[in-house]
């Protein structure tokens, strides 16, 4: 059975770079409502990103943003089953502090918390705080991330770290109490070769995208195969989780009307900002997130995510087709409108999915 998760709306506009899309202003109440409904409908996990500065442009894309760990701590206290992943901007927090924060949230929601590792790609996001994304950072960011995770895993596993590396030198560093089960899952979103290697070696799941096509369900196979190959190289079972957006309605025509509206409002200035920022990574290789973001301006559209657009029946069928991808462990969903989208999925789409075995059917009837 394929896991289903949600990439929650921690930033303004969600994942649509458009002036005509729902504004989706982030708040704890909004995210609590979304995650509680996701839990109600049997979702397996929720993940929040970390973004410290948004884009230029009239859409105010990601200009308004909550902080990931504190948000997930709050959500941990108002949920009972769903797994929660917070994102760590590694350059802004020492690994021993992140490890302690994670253990604290694990004590709120035992066995339900994990950490998503973020290396950083947008220079201005860090320059505003006096942190430079230098050429060395881009060249060695996954070396940094590897040491960072090793320090955390030492602390979670034994309560002590004396790790000595190029970036971190720990001196009898202590952590107590330790997490339940002495283990907190690590996830990442490595798309480049080095990124995939890092997640394969240290992570439990790799969240990957399949490009910005519409209703193209076959491209996911290539990305999943890369994740699987990298994991096998290290003798691990790192799972591939595919990220995509669902835009749906009762009819195909109504769903496409939404997309066409959002496309009309595509924020070109924001896409230009994105391309300029991503282009600062001069060592980015083909297949990396930076290259994809740089090229997005050549085919302007509100999101670079794979989009499933159609009626409830059509989206259910496409999700089942994707879920059948060999090696795929799960699908992480975003919606154009999260409040409406989570209800549409839970009540009308999920009950139609063969790969979910009727999960959420009783919940949808009681909704």
N, C-alpha and C positions, 0 to 999 in steps of 0.2 A: 504494500500500500504506500503510495506516494504521500509524503508529508506536505502540508500546506501551511505557509506562513504569510505574514503581512509586514511590509516595510512601512512603518507608521509615519504619519504626517507631522514630523518634528519641525519642518521648515515651511515657510510661506510658499504657496502655489503647489505644494506637494512635489510632483515630478513633471509638471507641465510649464514650460517656459513660454507663457502666453498671457496676453492681457485680457483675453476673453474666457479663460478657464476659471473655475472656482478659485477664490482667493486663498482659501484654506489657511487662515491665520492660526498659527500653532498655539495651543494652550494645553494645560494638564487636563481640563475637562473634556476637550475634544479627543485627546489621545486615550483617556480613560474610557470614554464611550466606545471608541473604535476597538480597543483591545478587549474590553469586557464583552462586546458583541462577538468578536473573533473567538474568544474562549467559549461563549455560548454556542456558537456554531461548530465547535469542535476543531478549530484551528490548532496547529501544533506549536507554533512559535510566533513571536513578534520581535522585530529588530528595529532599533532607532539609529540613524546615522549621527555623525558629529560634523557640524559645519559652523565655523566661527566667523565667517563673513560671506555675504551673499554677492550676487552679480550686480553690475551696473545695468540700467535699463528700466523702462516704465512698468514692467510686470512685477518688479521688486522680488524677483526670484531668489528665494533663500535669504532675503535680507532680514527677515524676522525668524529667529531660530531659538529653540530651547536647548538646554544642555542634556546630553544623553544619559549619563550615569544617574544624575539626580532625578530625571524623569522616570527612569526604569525602577529606581528605588521606590518611588511613589506608586508606580503601577504594580510592583511586586506585592505591595501591601493591600491592594484591592482586587487581586486575582488569586486563584487557587490551584490552577492546573497548567496553564499555558507557559511555555518556556520563554524567557526574555533575554535578549542580547543587547547590551549597550556597546557603543563604539568609543574607542580610545584613540585620541589624537596623540600619538606617542611622543611627539616632540614637545608637548606642553606639560607632560606629567611623568615623574620618575616611575620606573616599573614597580618599586616597592610600595608606592602610594596607590597605584592602580590595583595591585594585588590586594591591598587592604580594603580598598573600596569594593572590589568584587566579592571579597569574603563577607563584608558587611551586608551586601545585598543578598548573598547566598544565605545569610542567617535570617533574612526576612522571608525569602522564598527558597527553602532548602532544595537543592538539586535542580532548580529551575533557571539558574542564571549562567550566562556565558558572556565572553568578551570578543568583540570584533576589532581587529587590529587595523589601524589606519596610518599609513606612512606619510600622507600629505602630498598633494599635487599642485595646489593653487598658491603660488608664491605670496600674493597680497594677503591671503588669509593669515599667514604667519608673520610677514613683514610688519604688519600693524602692531605686533607685540614684540618686535625686535628680534625675531627669529628668521634667519635667512635660509631659504631653500637653495643652497649652493649647488654647483655642478657635482661636488663630492656627495652631497646628500642624494641626488638623483642616481648617482652611480652605485652608492652603497646603502641605500635605504633599507634593502631587505637583509643586509648584514646587520644593520642596527636593529631591525625588527626581530631577527633571530636571537640576538643577545637579550633583547628586552623580554621576550617570551621565556627564555631559559631562566632568567632571574625570577620571573613570576612563578614558573613551575617548580623551581627549587623551594620557594617560600610556601607554596600551596602543598607541596609534597612532604617536606621535612620540617618546615617552620624556620629554616635557616638558609641563607645564601652567602657563599664566599666566592661567587662567580668573578672571574678575572678575564676581561676581554678587551677589545679595542675601544669600546664605547662605555662599558660599565665595569667598575671595580668595586665589588661589595666587600664589606669588612664586618663579618659576623652579623649580617643583617637578619633581623628577627621578624617573624609574623606569628601572632597567636591572638585569638583562636584561628585554627585552620578551617578551610571550607568543609562542608559535609562531604564525606567520601574522599576527601583530599584531592578533589579534582573539579576543575571548572573548565568547560569546553572553550576552545579557541576557534574562531572563525576568521575568514578573510575574504577579500574580493580580488584575488590576484588573477589578472588576465594575461599579463606578459609572461614570458618563459620564466623569469626570475620570480615573479609574483606567484605563479603556480607552484614553483619549487618550494617556496617558503611555506605556503599553505599546506602543501602535501607533506612536508616534513614535520610541521608543528601544529597544524590545524585539524579540526574535526570535520569542518564543512568549508567549501569554497563557493561563494555566491558569484555567479557569472552571468553575463548578458549574452544575447545572441544577435546583437545589432538592432537597428531601428526599423526593421521591416514591419509590415502589417500582415497579420495572419499567416506568417511564414513559420510553420511548425517544424520544419526539417533542419534549420540551421543550428538548433540547439544541440543536435547530435555531435557536431564537430567540437563544440566547447566542452561538452560532457566527456567526450572521448579523451580530450587533452587532460582534464582533471583526473580521470581514471588512470591514464598512463603515468602521470606524475606521481600519483599515490602508489601505484604498483612498484615504481622505481625505488621507493623508500619502504616498501613492505607494509604499507598502511592502507586503511580503508577510508580515506578522506572522501566525504560525500560531496557530490555536485548539486548545488541548489540553483535553479534558474530564476532569474529576475525578469518579470514582465509586467505590463500594464493591461488591465481589463477595462474596456469601454463598452458598455452593454445597455440594452433596453429590451422591451418586450418584442420589438421588431428590429430587423436588420436596418431598415431605413432610419429609424429613430436613433440607433446607435451611431450610424455614419453621420447623421446630422450634427451630433455632438462633436465628433472628431473634426468635421469640416469647420465648425464654429471655432474650435480651439486653434486650428491651423491658420485661420484668417487672422488671428491675433498673435501669431508667432513673434516673439520679441527678438528682433534682429540684433539690437544693441547688446542684449544679454548674451546671445550666441557669439557675437564678436568678442565680447569680454572673455567668455569661456575659451575660445580659440586662442586668444592672445596669452591667457594664463597657462593653458595646457602646453602651448608652444615653447614655454620657458624650459621645459625638460628637453635638453638637447641630446640626451642619450636614449630617449624613448625609441623602442623598436616596433616594428610592425606587429599588430595584434594587441598592443598595450592600450590601456584606458586613455593615456595622454594623446596618443595618435588619433584615436576615435573621436575624442572631444575636439581636437584641432580641426578635424575634417568635417565636423558637423555643420559648419557654416556653409559648406559647399552645397548642401541639400537641406535648406532651412525647414525645420519642423519643430513642434513644441517639445518633443522628447526623443531621446536617442534609444529608448528602451524598445524591445520587441512589444508590439501592441496586438492584442486580440480584440477585434472590433466585430460585433454582431449581436444577434439575438441571444437569449439565454441558452437556447438549444445549441446554437452554433458554437458559442464559447465553451460550453460543457464538452462538446465533441472535440474541439481543438485542444482543450486542456487534457482530455483523456489521451489524445494522440501524443502530446508532449510527454505525459506521465509514463508512457510506454517506452520512452527512450532508455536504452540499455545503460545502466550505470547511474541514472538520475536518482537522487535520493529525495528531492523535494522541489517545490515551486514556491517562490516568494512573490506575492502579489502586491501591486499598487493599483489604485483606482483614480479615475479623474475626479470624482467626488467621493471622499472616503466614507462619509456617513451613509449616503445612498448606496454606494458601491458594496459595502460590507453586507448590507441587507439584501441587495439583489443577489449577491453570490450565495449567501447563506440560505435564503429562502427558495431561490429559483434555479441556481446553477449547480451547486454542490449536490443536491438530491438527484440530479440527472447524471452525475459522473460515475461511471463504472469503477474507476480507480479509487474512489473514496468509499466504496462499499456501503453507500447509504448513510455515511456519517453526516450528522447534522439534520437528518430528515425529521427526527422527532423534535429537535430544537426548532426547526423551521415551522413545524405545525403548531408549536406552542408560542411562537413569536407574535 
